[in-house]
Amino acid sequence: MYSELWQFASLLGFFAVAFVLWMWIVYLPGRTLERWEDRRVEARKEPPVPGKGGV
């Protein structure tokens, strides 16, 4: 009986470690890159020019 519990616990531990590694290696760097690219686009936008329809 205890061997089945250890197997189940080790399986849950494996998925927890795989999830944490996926977060740090795949998900979070992708979000950081998206935010960085969004800031680059916003910084590239020119300020409105008076008299040309800008506010």
C-alpha positions in Angstrom: 0.0 0.0 0.0 2.8 2.5 0.9 4.6 1.8 -2.4 1.5 3.0 -4.3 1.4 6.2 -2.2 5.1 6.8 -2.9 4.6 6.2 -6.6 1.7 8.7 -6.6 3.6 11.2 -4.6 6.6 11.0 -6.8 4.4 11.4 -9.9 2.9 14.5 -8.4 6.4 15.8 -7.5 7.6 15.1 -11.1 4.6 17.2 -12.5 5.3 20.0 -10.0 9.0 20.1 -11.0 8.1 20.0 -14.7 5.5 22.8 -14.2 8.0 25.0 -12.4 10.7 24.4 -15.0 8.2 25.2 -17.8 7.2 28.4 -16.1 10.8 29.6 -15.7 12.1 28.4 -19.1 9.2 28.9 -21.4 6.3 31.0 -20.0 7.9 33.8 -18.1 10.6 34.7 -20.6 8.0 34.8 -23.3 5.8 37.2 -21.3 8.8 39.4 -20.5 9.8 39.5 -24.2 6.2 40.5 -25.2 6.1 43.3 -22.6 9.5 44.5 -23.7 8.4 44.5 -27.4 5.2 46.4 -26.4 7.3 49.0 -24.7 9.5 49.3 -27.7 6.5 49.9 -30.0 5.1 52.6 -27.6 8.5 54.3 -27.4 8.7 54.4 -31.2 5.4 56.2 -31.5 5.9 59.8 -32.3 4.2 62.4 -30.2 1.3 64.1 -31.8 2.2 67.1 -34.0 0.1 70.2 -33.4 -1.8 71.3 -36.5 -1.7 67.9 -38.2 -4.7 66.4 -36.6 -2.9 65.5 -33.4 -4.3 66.3 -30.0 
